[in-house]
Amino acid sequence: MLTEAAACHDTGMPLQVTTSRTTAVLARPGARLVYEMSAVLARRIPGAQYHVVAGAGHMINMEQPAAVRKLLIRFLIDLGG
């Protein structure tokens, strides 16, 4: 699934992958954690940025709004926007 998702991102558009260290989403044995899958996805997409927000769960933007805002502003500044 990650390979297909990465392959779909062939537009050359900038991408920022932001996640948390959530562990409760995948319960089956041997399953990767969400942040691990996000890291793999970001590595497979050329130029993608990857960030893990500490102290957040599934609703990163609501649980750590200042951290997310900072990341988004930095992302936009880096784009020249």
QUIQUIFEN-V907602 format. One record per residue. RES is the residue in three letters. PHI is phi in radians with two decimals (* if undefined). PSI is psi in degrees with one decimal (* if undefined). NEAR is the number of other C-alpha atoms within 8 Angstrom. Layout:
BEGIN
res=RES phi=PHI psi=PSI near=NEAR
res=RES phi=PHI psi=PSI near=NEAR
END
This chain:
BEGIN
res=MET phi=* psi=-39.4 near=4
res=LEU phi=-1.15 psi=-36.1 near=8
res=THR phi=-1.11 psi=-42.8 near=8
res=GLU phi=-1.13 psi=-41.0 near=7
res=ALA phi=-1.12 psi=-42.8 near=9
res=ALA phi=-1.16 psi=-39.4 near=12
res=ALA phi=-1.13 psi=-30.4 near=8
res=CYS phi=-1.23 psi=-19.8 near=6
res=HIS phi=-1.63 psi=69.9 near=9
res=ASP phi=-2.02 psi=21.6 near=7
res=THR phi=-1.48 psi=-12.4 near=4
res=GLY phi=1.39 psi=5.0 near=5
res=MET phi=-1.37 psi=144.7 near=6
res=PRO phi=-1.10 psi=147.9 near=6
res=LEU phi=-2.43 psi=135.7 near=7
res=GLN phi=-2.12 psi=123.6 near=10
res=VAL phi=-1.77 psi=117.8 near=11
res=THR phi=-2.11 psi=131.0 near=9
res=THR phi=-2.55 psi=-179.9 near=11
res=SER phi=-2.23 psi=177.0 near=14
res=ARG phi=-1.55 psi=46.0 near=12
res=THR phi=-1.14 psi=135.4 near=11
res=THR phi=-2.10 psi=-7.4 near=7
res=ALA phi=-1.62 psi=-0.8 near=5
res=VAL phi=-1.35 psi=-43.4 near=7
res=LEU phi=-1.88 psi=116.8 near=9
res=ALA phi=-1.84 psi=-6.9 near=6
res=ARG phi=-1.37 psi=147.6 near=5
res=PRO phi=-1.02 psi=136.8 near=4
res=GLY phi=1.42 psi=-1.9 near=4
res=ALA phi=-1.25 psi=145.9 near=7
res=ARG phi=-1.40 psi=150.0 near=7
res=LEU phi=-1.32 psi=157.3 near=11
res=VAL phi=-0.97 psi=-46.5 near=13
res=TYR phi=-1.17 psi=-30.0 near=11
res=GLU phi=-1.20 psi=-42.1 near=8
res=MET phi=-1.13 psi=-38.8 near=10
res=SER phi=-1.11 psi=-39.4 near=12
res=ALA phi=-1.13 psi=-42.3 near=10
res=VAL phi=-1.08 psi=-45.6 near=9
res=LEU phi=-1.03 psi=-47.5 near=12
res=ALA phi=-1.10 psi=-37.9 near=14
res=ARG phi=-1.17 psi=-30.3 near=8
res=ARG phi=-1.47 psi=-10.3 near=8
res=ILE phi=-1.85 psi=113.8 near=10
res=PRO phi=-0.97 psi=129.8 near=6
res=GLY phi=1.41 psi=-1.4 near=6
res=ALA phi=-1.20 psi=142.7 near=11
res=GLN phi=-1.68 psi=147.8 near=8
res=TYR phi=-2.31 psi=130.3 near=10
res=HIS phi=-2.42 psi=137.9 near=8
res=VAL phi=-1.91 psi=124.0 near=9
res=VAL phi=-1.64 psi=119.7 near=13
res=ALA phi=-1.29 psi=149.2 near=6
res=GLY phi=1.28 psi=23.0 near=7
res=ALA phi=-2.26 psi=158.0 near=12
res=GLY phi=-1.96 psi=-125.0 near=9
res=HIS phi=-1.36 psi=-25.1 near=6
res=MET phi=-1.93 psi=68.7 near=7
res=ILE phi=-0.95 psi=-47.2 near=13
res=ASN phi=-1.15 psi=-25.7 near=8
res=MET phi=-1.57 psi=-30.5 near=6
res=GLU phi=-1.49 psi=-30.9 near=9
res=GLN phi=-2.38 psi=61.4 near=11
res=PRO phi=-1.06 psi=-36.8 near=9
res=ALA phi=-1.14 psi=-41.4 near=6
res=ALA phi=-1.16 psi=-43.1 near=8
res=VAL phi=-1.14 psi=-43.6 near=11
res=ARG phi=-1.03 psi=-43.9 near=9
res=LYS phi=-1.06 psi=-44.3 near=8
res=LEU phi=-1.11 psi=-43.8 near=8
res=LEU phi=-1.16 psi=-41.4 near=8
res=ILE phi=-1.10 psi=-45.0 near=8
res=ARG phi=-1.07 psi=-41.7 near=8
res=PHE phi=-1.04 psi=-46.6 near=9
res=LEU phi=-1.18 psi=-39.4 near=9
res=ILE phi=-1.08 psi=-43.9 near=8
res=ASP phi=-1.07 psi=-28.3 near=7
res=LEU phi=-1.38 psi=-12.5 near=6
res=GLY phi=1.57 psi=17.8 near=5
res=GLY phi=-1.84 psi=* near=5
END
